[in-house]
Amino acid sequence: MPYSCNTLSRALLAGAAAAGLWLATPVAAQTTVGTITVCYYATSCTYTEPLGLNPPVDSPAFQITNTSASPITHAIFTILRSRKNEVTKDRYTIGRIRAGLSVVIVPGFSDDGSTKHPPGSFFFHTGSPTDTSENGPDGDAVSFAFSGTLGGSAVTSGTIRAGASAGPANDGTVAYLNFLGGTADADGPCNDCFGPKQIGTLTIP
């Protein structure tokens, strides 16, 4: 009697199980809805100009862009705690990023209106950009994360380590530089240092 397709499929699966082999379950693809770009003392980093900061700015400047057709709400950008680098966890509340638009965050200069930033923390508002290469933190292990909501779905960047995108300075004067101007105040010799460079992607898992 001829085998049906279902009979053959069951036979193949039974054979695979007997042999200790299993077919992989397809992994759902993530949906990309935005990007995170950063620059540090970069002559071509013009996205700080609307803030009144002409390049180069001696501080990391983060541009978080919503590339989707809907707003991202409840948006928060966080620097994660690190005992090794003496970093206190601190969150910058963005709130809403309109579809197709960006927000720019310059630590020290940008103000989210929160009174919960500990004095000296990364997003504590002083009115002036924070020179992280000199005042810290600027270690490779310093990490950041974005979270938000889009149409009822969670949006995340995962963990973004400063060292993951490190490399030579734009002008070639420094062989190794991360987006915080480090490590160990490495940006000293450069006049055109880091970026603009994408360091993260906003996705719906």
N, CA, C and O of each residue as an XYZ file, in Angstrom:
820
protein
N       0.855     -1.192      0.000
C       0.000      0.000      0.000
C       0.884      1.232      0.000
O       1.832      1.290      0.783
N       0.612      2.239     -0.858
C       1.474      3.419     -0.912
C       1.358      4.232      0.369
O       0.293      4.301      0.982
N       2.490      4.858      0.772
C       2.516      5.687      1.967
C       1.943      7.053      1.650
O       2.178      7.600      0.572
N       1.192      7.604      2.591
C       0.723      8.983      2.450
C       1.825      9.924      2.919
O       2.791      9.503      3.555
N       1.663     11.219      2.590
C       2.650     12.221      3.018
C       2.730     12.278      4.541
O       3.819     12.403      5.102
N       1.559     12.184      5.224
C       1.557     12.238      6.678
C       2.283     11.063      7.283
O       3.002     11.198      8.273
N       2.081      9.868      6.657
C       2.758      8.669      7.151
C       4.264      8.807      7.010
O       5.016      8.459      7.920
N       4.704      9.318      5.857
C       6.136      9.522      5.632
C       6.698     10.541      6.603
O       7.797     10.343      7.120
N       5.980     11.629      6.870
C       6.454     12.659      7.794
C       6.625     12.093      9.189
O       7.620     12.358      9.863
N       5.626     11.295      9.624
C       5.726     10.686     10.950
C       6.892      9.719     11.016
O       7.578      9.624     12.034
N       7.108      9.011      9.935
C       8.211      8.050      9.906
C       9.553      8.773      9.973
O      10.460      8.331     10.679
N       9.684      9.877      9.246
C      10.925     10.644      9.267
C      11.194     11.236     10.639
O      12.327     11.199     11.120
N      10.144     11.793     11.284
C      10.314     12.363     12.613
C      10.683     11.298     13.627
O      11.514     11.521     14.507
N      10.045     10.116     13.491
C      10.362      9.018     14.407
C      11.803      8.571     14.231
O      12.498      8.268     15.202
N      12.251      8.533     12.958
C      13.634      8.156     12.701
C      14.610      9.161     13.247
O      15.651      8.792     13.789
N      14.281     10.449     13.107
C      15.156     11.501     13.620
C      15.238     11.436     15.135
O      16.311     11.609     15.713
N      14.095     11.185     15.784
C      14.090     11.089     17.241
C      14.927      9.910     17.703
O      15.675     10.009     18.675
N      14.794      8.785     16.992
C      15.555      7.596     17.366
C      17.048      7.836     17.218
O      17.850      7.287     17.973
N      17.414      8.650     16.249
C      18.828      8.923     16.013
C      19.357     10.072     16.863
O      20.536     10.417     16.792
N      18.470     10.664     17.671
C      18.898     11.781     18.511
C      18.977     13.083     17.749
O      19.645     14.016     18.192
N      18.301     13.168     16.597
C      18.329     14.377     15.792
C      16.977     15.078     15.882
O      15.931     14.429     15.900
N      17.008     16.389     15.937
C      15.768     17.153     16.017
C      15.824     18.301     15.052
O      16.877     18.908     14.854
N      14.703     18.602     14.452
C      14.647     19.736     13.546
C      14.576     21.018     14.358
O      13.824     21.090     15.330
N      15.352     22.038     13.974
C      15.379     23.299     14.698
C      14.073     24.048     14.511
O      13.510     24.087     13.417
N      13.600     24.646     15.607
C      12.402     25.478     15.540
C      12.792     26.849     14.995
O      13.724     27.466     15.512
N      12.108     27.339     13.971
C      12.462     28.650     13.424
C      12.363     29.737     14.484
O      11.427     29.756     15.283
N      13.356     30.658     14.484
C      13.378     31.769     15.427
C      12.735     32.977     14.770
O      13.113     33.374     13.668
N      11.769     33.551     15.449
C      11.074     34.712     14.890
C      12.044     35.877     14.724
O      12.839     36.161     15.620
N      11.976     36.546     13.586
C      12.866     37.672     13.317
C      12.441     38.883     14.134
O      11.251     39.122     14.337
N      13.427     39.647     14.601
C      13.137     40.876     15.310
C      12.741     41.965     14.323
O      13.164     41.957     13.167
N      11.934     42.891     14.790
C      11.528     44.018     13.970
C      12.329     45.243     14.384
O      12.276     45.656     15.543
N      13.061     45.820     13.458
C      13.860     47.011     13.750
C      12.986     48.252     13.655
O      12.289     48.466     12.663
N      13.037     49.077     14.718
C      12.195     50.285     14.745
C      12.995     51.551     15.049
O      12.419     52.629     15.195
N      14.312     51.424     15.143
C      15.089     52.624     15.424
C      16.567     52.349     15.578
O      17.020     51.207     15.499
N      17.316     53.428     15.801
C      18.767     53.342     15.940
C      19.244     54.258     17.066
O      18.562     55.206     17.455
N      20.422     53.951     17.570
C      21.115     54.831     18.515
C      22.480     55.155     17.925
O      23.270     54.256     17.636
N      22.748     56.420     17.752
C      24.018     56.902     17.194
C      24.688     57.786     18.239
O      24.008     58.447     19.024
N      26.007     57.798     18.251
C      26.712     58.647     19.210
C      27.945     59.249     18.555
O      28.531     58.672     17.639
N      28.319     60.417     19.044
C      29.587     61.026     18.630
C      30.248     61.631     19.862
O      29.585     61.950     20.849
N      31.552     61.780     19.787
C      32.323     62.410     20.868
C      33.371     63.311     20.240
O      34.266     62.838     19.539
N      33.264     64.580     20.487
C      34.192     65.580     19.958
C      34.474     65.342     18.468
O      35.622     65.227     18.039
N      33.379     65.272     17.699
C      33.464     64.982     16.273
C      33.040     66.208     15.469
O      31.987     66.790     15.728
N      33.851     66.596     14.503
C      33.583     67.817     13.739
C      32.357     67.697     12.841
O      31.750     68.706     12.482
N      31.987     66.459     12.474
C      30.851     66.267     11.578
C      29.553     65.937     12.321
O      28.552     65.582     11.698
N      29.570     66.055     13.644
C      28.397     65.700     14.449
C      27.470     66.910     14.548
O      27.480     67.636     15.541
N      26.679     67.111     13.514
C      25.846     68.316     13.430
C      24.523     68.191     14.156
O      23.822     69.192     14.307
N      24.150     67.007     14.612
C      22.833     66.868     15.227
C      22.745     67.513     16.612
O      21.666     67.535     17.205
N      23.849     68.035     17.136
C      23.785     68.783     18.395
C      23.462     70.259     18.156
O      23.143     70.977     19.104
N      23.539     70.717     16.916
C      23.353     72.139     16.630
C      21.984     72.670     17.054
O      21.920     73.775     17.593
N      20.868     71.930     16.835
C      19.576     72.444     17.304
C      19.513     72.669     18.817
O      18.652     73.406     19.297
N      20.424     72.035     19.572
C      20.475     72.242     21.021
C      21.279     73.482     21.373
O      21.337     73.881     22.536
N      21.902     74.096     20.365
C      22.773     75.238     20.616
C      24.207     74.839     20.885
O      25.006     75.648     21.358
N      24.538     73.585     20.585
C      25.904     73.088     20.786
C      26.546     72.856     19.424
O      26.190     71.907     18.726
N      27.472     73.700     19.047
C      28.152     73.549     17.766
C      29.289     72.544     17.889
O      30.004     72.540     18.891
N      29.465     71.694     16.886
C      30.533     70.690     16.955
C      31.909     71.341     16.844
O      32.054     72.403     16.240
N      32.920     70.694     17.436
C      32.826     69.442     18.203
C      32.449     69.688     19.660
O      32.843     70.691     20.255
N      31.682     68.760     20.222
C      31.246     68.840     21.616
C      32.046     67.833     22.437
O      32.087     66.647     22.108
N      32.678     68.311     23.505
C      33.551     67.451     24.309
C      32.729     66.653     25.317
O      32.855     66.812     26.531
N      31.890     65.796     24.764
C      30.981     64.965     25.559
C      30.326     63.983     24.610
O      30.201     64.279     23.422
N      29.902     62.822     25.093
C      29.122     61.943     24.216
C      27.774     62.587     23.907
O      27.127     63.134     24.800
N      27.356     62.526     22.661
C      26.045     63.039     22.253
C      25.296     61.893     21.601
O      25.674     61.419     20.530
N      24.235     61.455     22.250
C      23.457     60.307     21.789
C      22.262     60.790     20.971
O      21.500     61.642     21.427
N      22.100     60.251     19.773
C      20.925     60.522     18.949
C      20.112     59.235     18.848
O      20.572     58.237     18.294
N      18.896     59.275     19.391
C      18.022     58.113     19.381
C      16.904     58.383     18.389
O      16.133     59.328     18.554
N      16.818     57.552     17.357
C      15.919     57.795     16.231
C      14.843     56.717     16.145
O      15.129     55.522     16.221
N      13.618     57.161     15.988
C      12.491     56.265     15.747
C      12.294     56.169     14.238
O      11.848     57.133     13.616
N      12.614     55.042     13.649
C      12.490     54.870     12.197
C      11.147     54.273     11.796
O      10.905     54.048     10.610
N      10.281     54.017     12.750
C       8.993     53.397     12.452
C       7.957     54.449     12.057
O       8.242     55.647     12.057
N       6.763     53.988     11.723
C       5.676     54.878     11.318
C       4.749     55.226     12.478
O       3.713     55.862     12.280
N       5.119     54.811     13.685
C       4.306     55.083     14.871
C       5.197     55.615     15.985
O       6.401     55.359     15.985
N       4.624     56.352     16.938
C       5.454     56.883     18.021
C       5.926     55.799     18.979
O       5.225     54.817     19.222
N       7.124     55.992     19.518
C       7.615     55.173     20.624
C       7.310     55.942     21.899
O       7.682     57.109     22.026
N       6.637     55.297     22.840
C       6.271     55.946     24.095
C       6.995     55.291     25.270
O       7.604     54.230     25.136
N       6.910     55.953     26.424
C       7.560     55.451     27.651
C       9.051     55.187     27.413
O       9.620     54.246     27.968
N       9.665     56.016     26.594
C      11.072     55.800     26.226
C      12.005     56.229     27.355
O      11.873     57.317     27.917
N      12.942     55.353     27.667
C      13.923     55.609     28.727
C      15.296     55.151     28.246
O      15.431     54.084     27.648
N      16.312     55.969     28.512
C      17.696     55.615     28.190
C      18.458     55.516     29.507
O      18.480     56.462     30.295
N      19.073     54.377     29.734
C      19.657     54.071     31.041
C      21.147     53.784     30.940
O      21.593     53.071     30.042
N      21.913     54.347     31.872
C      23.290     53.885     32.070
C      23.240     52.886     33.214
O      22.711     53.179     34.286
N      23.792     51.707     32.978
C      23.674     50.605     33.931
C      24.728     50.693     35.021
O      25.819     51.224     34.816
N      24.387     50.172     36.159
C      25.306     50.202     37.296
C      26.529     49.338     37.027
O      26.426     48.248     36.464
N      27.677     49.839     37.434
C      28.917     49.067     37.317
C      29.797     49.380     38.513
O      30.319     50.488     38.630
N      29.963     48.409     39.402
C      30.832     48.624     40.560
C      32.283     48.805     40.135
O      33.010     49.624     40.696
N      32.694     48.025     39.132
C      34.082     48.091     38.682
C      34.436     49.485     38.188
O      35.525     49.992     38.457
N      33.510     50.099     37.465
C      33.758     51.431     36.915
C      33.152     52.548     37.770
O      33.120     53.708     37.361
N      32.674     52.179     38.962
C      32.101     53.132     39.901
C      30.995     53.960     39.245
O      30.956     55.184     39.366
N      30.100     53.262     38.549
C      29.000     53.915     37.848
C      27.701     53.632     38.586
O      27.368     52.478     38.858
N      26.977     54.688     38.904
C      25.657     54.564     39.516
C      24.603     54.469     38.417
O      24.654     55.220     37.442
N      23.663     53.562     38.565
C      22.582     53.457     37.590
C      21.795     54.763     37.542
O      21.434     55.321     38.577
N      21.538     55.237     36.339
C      20.804     56.484     36.173
C      19.967     56.404     34.903
O      20.414     55.865     33.890
N      18.756     56.939     34.959
C      17.834     56.837     33.828
C      17.451     58.231     33.333
O      17.148     59.134     34.112
N      17.476     58.367     32.016
C      17.018     59.606     31.390
C      15.651     59.331     30.773
O      15.517     58.487     29.887
N      14.646     60.047     31.247
C      13.286     59.834     30.768
C      13.030     60.673     29.523
O      13.001     61.902     29.585
N      12.846     60.002     28.401
C      12.565     60.675     27.132
C      11.069     60.869     26.961
O      10.606     61.941     26.570
N      10.326     59.822     27.258
C       8.873     59.878     27.115
C       8.429     59.421     25.736
O       8.237     58.226     25.512
N       8.263     60.357     24.811
C       7.703     60.052     23.499
C       8.673     60.473     22.396
O       9.202     61.585     22.401
N       8.893     59.558     21.452
C       9.675     59.873     20.254
C       8.737     59.717     19.066
O       8.291     58.611     18.762
N       8.447     60.795     18.412
C       7.496     60.757     17.307
C       8.049     59.945     16.132
O       9.261     59.797     15.976
N       7.147     59.433     15.324
C       7.519     58.608     14.173
C       8.453     59.376     13.247
O       8.174     60.512     12.862
N       9.565     58.739     12.895
C      10.506     59.324     11.951
C      11.383     60.425     12.507
O      12.135     61.049     11.758
N      11.306     60.679     13.811
C      12.081     61.760     14.413
C      13.083     61.224     15.440
O      13.086     60.040     15.778
N      13.933     62.136     15.923
C      15.001     61.771     16.851
C      14.981     62.656     18.082
O      14.421     63.752     18.078
N      15.607     62.154     19.135
C      15.933     62.980     20.293
C      17.436     62.898     20.489
O      18.059     61.881     20.184
N      18.014     63.979     21.002
C      19.454     64.028     21.250
C      19.677     64.255     22.739
O      19.083     65.150     23.340
N      20.537     63.438     23.319
C      20.845     63.536     24.748
C      22.340     63.769     24.913
O      23.162     62.974     24.458
N      22.678     64.874     25.573
C      24.066     65.181     25.912
C      24.150     65.231     27.433
O      23.596     66.148     28.039
N      24.826     64.274     28.069
C      24.852     64.237     29.539
C      25.397     65.539     30.121
O      26.361     66.120     29.623
N      24.743     65.966     31.188
C      25.109     67.228     31.824
C      24.353     68.406     31.247
O      23.904     69.285     31.983
N      24.211     68.426     29.935
C      23.550     69.536     29.253
C      22.054     69.294     29.100
O      21.253     70.193     29.357
N      21.670     68.096     28.688
C      20.264     67.771     28.480
C      19.559     67.600     29.823
O      20.153     67.131     30.794
N      18.296     67.983     29.864
C      17.539     67.963     31.108
C      16.170     67.319     30.868
O      15.371     67.831     30.084
N      15.906     66.207     31.537
C      14.595     65.556     31.396
C      13.604     66.025     32.445
O      12.473     65.542     32.498
N      14.025     66.968     33.283
C      13.132     67.523     34.294
C      13.018     66.705     35.559
O      12.307     67.094     36.485
N      13.704     65.583     35.615
C      13.617     64.723     36.790
C      14.501     65.253     37.923
O      15.589     65.781     37.694
N      14.000     65.095     39.148
C      14.790     65.473     40.319
C      15.406     64.253     40.994
O      15.937     64.338     42.102
N      15.323     63.100     40.294
C      15.784     61.847     40.898
C      17.195     61.447     40.474
O      17.674     60.380     40.858
N      17.874     62.296     39.681
C      19.252     61.985     39.315
C      20.168     62.304     40.504
O      20.206     63.446     40.961
N      20.904     61.307     41.007
C      21.819     61.604     42.113
C      22.879     62.620     41.674
O      23.342     62.565     40.534
N      23.266     63.538     42.549
C      24.325     64.493     42.187
C      25.577     63.764     41.701
O      26.057     62.825     42.336
N      26.085     64.218     40.571
C      27.275     63.584     40.009
C      26.983     62.389     39.131
O      27.902     61.815     38.547
N      25.706     61.995     39.024
C      25.369     60.857     38.172
C      25.418     61.269     36.707
O      25.528     62.453     36.388
N      25.335     60.290     35.827
C      25.584     60.518     34.402
C      24.630     61.540     33.797
O      25.058     62.378     33.002
N      23.362     61.492     34.150
C      22.372     62.383     33.556
C      21.994     63.563     34.463
O      21.011     64.257     34.204
N      22.768     63.782     35.510
C      22.512     64.928     36.393
C      22.733     66.218     35.612
O      23.773     66.407     34.981
N      21.741     67.100     35.664
C      21.789     68.321     34.849
C      22.646     69.391     35.520
O      22.370     69.820     36.641
N      23.696     69.812     34.804
C      24.554     70.898     35.286
C      24.462     72.130     34.394
O      24.856     73.225     34.796
N      23.939     71.948     33.181
C      23.865     73.037     32.224
C      25.008     73.044     31.232
O      25.009     73.825     30.280
N      25.997     72.163     31.455
C      27.154     72.073     30.555
C      27.406     70.615     30.192
O      27.197     69.732     31.025
N      27.854     70.341     28.957
C      28.160     68.957     28.566
C      29.232     68.350     29.474
O      30.204     69.018     29.828
N      29.051     67.099     29.841
C      29.992     66.398     30.713
C      31.143     65.813     29.897
O      30.920     65.011     28.990
N      32.348     66.209     30.213
C      33.546     65.662     29.582
C      33.856     64.330     30.255
O      34.616     64.274     31.222
N      33.263     63.263     29.736
C      33.410     61.957     30.390
C      34.828     61.408     30.294
O      35.227     60.597     31.129
N      35.592     61.830     29.301
C      36.966     61.316     29.189
C      37.817     61.778     30.367
O      38.738     61.075     30.783
N      37.512     62.957     30.905
C      38.277     63.477     32.039
C      37.588     63.231     33.369
O      38.240     62.971     34.380
N      36.253     63.316     33.359
C      35.513     63.217     34.613
C      34.848     61.864     34.833
O      34.305     61.595     35.904
N      34.897     61.005     33.794
C      34.322     59.685     33.893
C      32.808     59.710     33.795
O      32.173     60.756     33.936
N      32.241     58.526     33.548
C      32.934     57.260     33.281
C      33.363     57.165     31.821
O      32.695     57.701     30.937
N      34.484     56.480     31.570
C      34.937     56.315     30.182
C      35.488     54.921     29.905
O      36.180     54.715     28.907
N      35.187     53.957     30.783
C      35.678     52.592     30.600
C      34.918     51.822     29.535
O      33.755     52.113     29.254
N      35.579     50.844     28.949
C      34.960     50.019     27.909
C      33.754     49.234     28.411
O      32.841     48.939     27.640
N      33.746     48.897     29.696
C      32.666     48.074     30.238
C      31.430     48.884     30.612
O      30.399     48.302     30.950
N      31.506     50.202     30.559
C      30.341     51.032     30.868
C      29.241     50.718     29.852
O      29.491     50.688     28.647
N      28.028     50.485     30.345
C      26.964     49.968     29.486
C      25.684     50.784     29.598
O      25.393     51.407     30.619
N      24.930     50.752     28.498
C      23.689     51.512     28.395
C      22.583     50.601     27.856
O      22.858     49.532     27.310
N      21.331     51.038     28.016
C      20.207     50.289     27.461
C      19.033     51.240     27.238
O      18.818     52.185     27.998
N      18.288     50.962     26.180
C      17.073     51.724     25.873
C      15.869     50.817     26.059
O      15.926     49.621     25.773
N      14.765     51.407     26.548
C      13.511     50.671     26.616
C      12.369     51.617     26.259
O      12.463     52.827     26.468
N      11.306     51.060     25.727
C      10.141     51.851     25.358
C       9.013     50.948     24.906
O       9.088     49.726     25.039
N       7.973     51.554     24.374
C       6.804     50.814     23.910
C       6.362     51.360     22.564
O       6.361     52.571     22.347
N       5.985     50.463     21.661
C       5.456     50.858     20.352
C       4.239     49.999     20.043
O       4.354     48.788     19.852
N       3.080     50.631     19.996
C       1.851     49.904     19.685
C       1.557     48.747     20.607
O       1.000     47.737     20.175
N       1.919     48.874     21.867
C       1.667     47.804     22.825
C       2.788     46.782     22.921
O       2.732     45.889     23.767
N       3.814     46.892     22.065
C       4.948     45.966     22.094
C       6.165     46.638     22.727
O       6.382     47.839     22.569
N       6.949     45.840     23.444
C       8.160     46.362     24.071
C       9.231     46.638     23.027
O       9.413     45.870     22.082
N       9.930     47.738     23.213
C      11.064     48.096     22.353
C      12.320     48.090     23.215
O      12.320     48.626     24.323
N      13.381     47.490     22.712
C      14.611     47.408     23.490
C      15.833     47.514     22.590
O      15.780     47.223     21.395
N      16.930     47.935     23.196
C      18.209     47.964     22.475
C      19.121     46.838     22.915
O      20.158     46.596     22.298
N      18.736     46.142     23.994
C      19.689     45.239     24.617
C      20.761     46.071     25.307
O      20.637     47.292     25.407
N      21.804     45.416     25.778
C      22.894     46.116     26.464
C      23.924     46.612     25.459
O      24.366     45.865     24.586
N      24.301     47.883     25.592
C      25.269     48.515     24.693
C      26.528     48.846     25.486
O      26.503     49.731     26.342
N      27.620     48.152     25.216
C      28.893     48.389     25.904
C      29.713     49.424     25.144
O      29.780     49.401     23.915
N      30.328     50.321     25.886
C      31.124     51.379     25.257
C      32.264     50.805     24.421
O      32.611     51.363     23.380
N      32.843     49.702     24.866
C      33.974     49.133     24.149
C      33.613     48.380     22.887
O      34.485     48.092     22.067
N      32.322     48.050     22.715
C      31.929     47.222     21.572
C      32.109     47.932     20.239
O      32.297     47.277     19.214
N      32.056     49.253     20.237
C      32.183     50.011     18.991
C      33.468     50.833     18.939
O      33.619     51.702     18.080
N      34.391     50.559     19.856
C      35.641     51.333     19.912
C      36.520     51.062     18.696
O      36.436     50.011     18.061
N      37.359     52.039     18.397
C      38.282     51.908     17.269
C      39.131     53.152     17.147
O      39.183     53.957     18.077
N      39.795     53.327     16.020
C      40.652     54.514     15.845
C      39.837     55.802     15.822
O      38.672     55.803     15.423
N      40.455     56.895     16.250
C      39.816     58.209     16.159
C      39.590     58.582     14.702
O      40.306     58.117     13.814
N      38.598     59.419     14.463
C      38.293     59.843     13.091
C      39.509     60.400     12.372
O      39.708     60.139     11.186
N      40.332     61.175     13.096
C      41.494     61.807     12.455
C      42.764     60.962     12.534
O      43.833     61.399     12.109
N      42.644     59.743     13.084
C      43.770     58.818     13.102
C      44.818     59.080     14.154
O      45.840     58.393     14.181
N      44.597     60.068     15.038
C      45.623     60.402     16.028
C      45.637     59.446     17.208
O      46.639     59.344     17.916
N      44.526     58.741     17.426
C      44.422     57.794     18.536
C      44.043     56.441     17.962
O      43.108     56.340     17.168
N      44.764     55.402     18.361
C      44.545     54.070     17.787
C      43.290     53.404     18.341
O      42.673     52.584     17.661
N      42.904     53.752     19.576
C      41.765     53.076     20.205
C      41.001     54.073     21.054
O      41.558     54.701     21.954
N      39.711     54.212     20.754
C      38.882     55.207     21.430
C      37.443     54.707     21.474
O      36.922     54.223     20.469
N      36.802     54.821     22.631
C      35.384     54.461     22.701
C      34.524     55.723     22.693
O      35.052     56.835     22.674
N      33.206     55.556     22.706
C      32.328     56.712     22.525
C      32.188     57.581     23.777
O      31.444     58.562     23.770
N      32.902     57.225     24.852
C      32.959     58.068     26.044
C      34.265     58.852     26.109
O      34.552     59.522     27.101
N      35.055     58.758     25.033
C      36.336     59.465     24.986
C      37.457     58.723     25.667
O      38.544     59.273     25.842
N      37.217     57.483     26.056
C      38.222     56.696     26.767
C      38.717     55.522     25.935
O      38.352     55.353     24.772
N      39.565     54.711     26.578
C      39.665     54.712     28.028
C      40.806     55.616     28.499
O      41.676     56.010     27.721
N      40.775     55.937     29.816
C      41.851     56.704     30.448
C      42.141     58.003     29.707
O      43.293     58.307     29.396
N      41.077     58.772     29.425
C      41.225     60.081     28.783
C      41.975     59.985     27.457
O      42.843     60.805     27.156
N      41.620     58.962     26.667
C      42.361     58.679     25.423
C      42.169     59.741     24.355
O      42.952     59.810     23.408
N      41.136     60.574     24.492
C      40.825     61.522     23.417
C      41.746     62.738     23.380
O      41.624     63.573     22.484
N      42.652     62.850     24.325
C      43.511     64.027     24.426
C      44.127     64.520     23.124
O      44.040     65.712     22.831
N      44.755     63.634     22.318
C      45.442     64.109     21.101
C      44.523     64.412     19.917
O      44.956     65.077     18.976
N      43.261     63.945     19.931
C      42.457     64.050     18.708
C      41.657     65.352     18.642
O      41.198     65.877     19.657
N      41.506     65.849     17.426
C      40.688     67.027     17.152
C      39.382     66.657     16.458
O      38.474     67.480     16.343
N      39.298     65.418     16.001
C      38.080     64.860     15.428
C      38.057     63.411     15.897
O      38.731     62.555     15.326
N      37.272     63.142     16.945
C      37.477     61.911     17.707
C      36.594     60.727     17.304
O      37.080     59.805     16.649
N      35.327     60.727     17.673
C      34.504     59.522     17.498
C      33.165     59.854     16.856
O      32.463     60.763     17.298
N      32.818     59.111     15.813
C      31.493     59.183     15.221
C      31.271     60.391     14.320
O      32.207     61.096     13.944
N      29.975     60.610     13.981
C      28.798     59.862     14.429
C      28.831     58.402     13.975
O      29.165     58.095     12.831
N      28.474     57.514     14.903
C      28.529     56.082     14.636
C      27.354     55.404     15.317
O      27.040     55.699     16.470
N      26.703     54.490     14.596
C      25.601     53.748     15.206
C      26.150     52.739     16.193
O      27.033     51.947     15.863
N      25.623     52.771     17.403
C      26.088     51.850     18.446
C      25.004     50.877     18.887
O      25.282     49.914     19.601
N      23.773     51.127     18.463
C      22.688     50.253     18.891
C      21.505     50.294     17.942
O      21.357     51.215     17.138
N      20.670     49.277     18.056
C      19.461     49.157     17.231
C      18.266     48.956     18.151
O      18.326     48.159     19.087
N      17.183     49.674     17.887
C      15.952     49.504     18.637
C      15.106     48.442     17.949
O      14.809     48.553     16.759
N      14.725     47.435     18.680
C      13.980     46.335     18.085
C      12.785     45.941     18.947
O      12.751     46.181     20.154
N      11.809     45.329     18.284
C      10.735     44.632     18.973
C      11.081     43.151     18.907
O      11.026     42.561     17.828
N      11.437     42.533     20.036
C      11.878     41.130     20.025
C      10.791     40.192     19.478
O      11.002     38.981     19.402
